[in-house]
Amino acid sequence: MTTVPVQAANGSSALPGPLKLFTECFGAVADNIELVVKGKREVVELALICLFAEGHVLVVDVPGTGKTTLARALAASVDGSCHRVQFTPDLLPSDITGVSVYRQDSGRFEFLPGPVFANVVIGDEINRASPKTQSALLEVMEEGRVTVDGAAHEVPRPFMVFATQNPVEMAGTYPLPEAQLDRFMMRVTVGYPDHASEVQVAAGTAADQLAQLRTIATARHVAEFAQVVRERVRVPEPVADYAVRVTAATRELPGVRLGAGPRGSVALVRAARVRAGARGRTYVLPEDVKALAGPVLAHRMLLAPESELTGVTAEDLVAEVLARVPVPQPGAFASAE
């Protein structure tokens, strides 16, 4: 695979140089992935927002909707290392993080890195592993390092866990711990494709299309663009305040046992920054927060039994929060433009 030049998008010519390049790259990578994942632009962009925000994504959907294909297409579009882990009940923590082995020739222990040492780690059917094995991801997802036998080992940057989960089949599965769910920046659903897109998928060969995908950016570019977004995209104080109030409101709903914590606020602002930059802006708007509140906050909420019995979902409650919390008026952040 070879790196290809990106094309200008979203009228980004007025942006500062590095941010303009990020906007172009984001659009080009999304276009590239859409060659394989048909008709799912919103889902593709959510996954890319997680990548450039240095977050992790959990894709929950029924079999055959393209969860793993999306992960592989994203990894193919970025020329970095990619490891895939098939989660099973007999998987051990050391099978993910790595293990120290004794070398007789040197008389020392040597660390053998596990598959988590990659730019993109695809965790297929993550809920099939035991809670003990799932907990092996907690440190690396939060801190970007693995501690084995008292020694810390840094994983490469960028680092992203792209996990898939089947919500239907319950045999041989374990619920994801709340602490692990909280470390995923977003939970998204692919959904079935529309008729035209499914016809295109049925007429083609996904494996061939994946093999022919071009590399749009390198792992170094992704890490640099993540830094560019942090430095060049402003979050006006009223917008940051709005994001925190939205997150805090999830803790006050009567149908919720546990709302989103401060990590949710941080993730919401980080993701909003990337969305704003991808749309050719140097500042975040309330619409960025509103668009991402569902994917960022819903999986961090524990519903009360009465909500579950009545069929109310966490996404429904996030929508209720967005309808309740006042949106900052344009004059409050117009100076950011």
VENGIVEN-V819044 format. One line per field, one symbol per residue. ss: DSSP state (H for helix, E for strand, C for the rest). phi: phi as a letter, one per 30 degrees, with the letter a starting at -180 (. if undefined). burial: # if it has 24 or more other C-alpha atoms within 12 Angstrom, else .. A space follows every 50 residues. Layout:
ss=???
phi=???
burial=???
This chain:
ss=CCECCCCCCCCHHHCCHHHHHHHHHHHHHHHHHHCCCCCCHHHHHHHHHH HHCCCCEEEECCCCCCHHHHHHHHHHHEECCEEEEECCCCCCCHHHHEEE EEECCCCEEEEEECCCCCCEEEEECHHHCCHHHHCHHHHHHHHCEEEECC EEEECCCCCEEEEEECCCCCCCCCCCCHHHHCCCCEEECCCCCCHHHHHH HHHCCHHHHHHCCCECEEHHHHHHHHHHHHHHCECCHHHHHHHHHHHHHC CCCCCEEECCCHHHHHHHHHHHHHHHHHCCCCECCHHHHHHHHHHHHHHH CEECHHHHHCCCCHHHHHHHHHHHCCCCCHHHCHHHC
phi=.bdcdccdbhiddddeedddddeddedddddddddccdibdddedddded ddchcbbcccaddicjdddddddddddcdbdbbccddbdcdceddcdjbc bdcddcibdbdcdcdddadbcccdhdddddeddedddddddcciabcbhi ccbdddcdbbccccbcdcdcdicbdddeddeddddbbbbdidddeddddd dddccedddddcdddcbcdddddddddddddccdceeddddddddddddd dcddcbdbcdceddddddddddedddddcibcbccedddddcedddcedc ccddedddddidcddddddddddcdddededdbdddd
burial=.......##..#..#..################################# ###########...########################..#########. ............##############################.#####.. ..##############.......####.############.......... #....#..##..#######.##########.#####.############# ###.##.########################################### ###.........##########..#.##.........
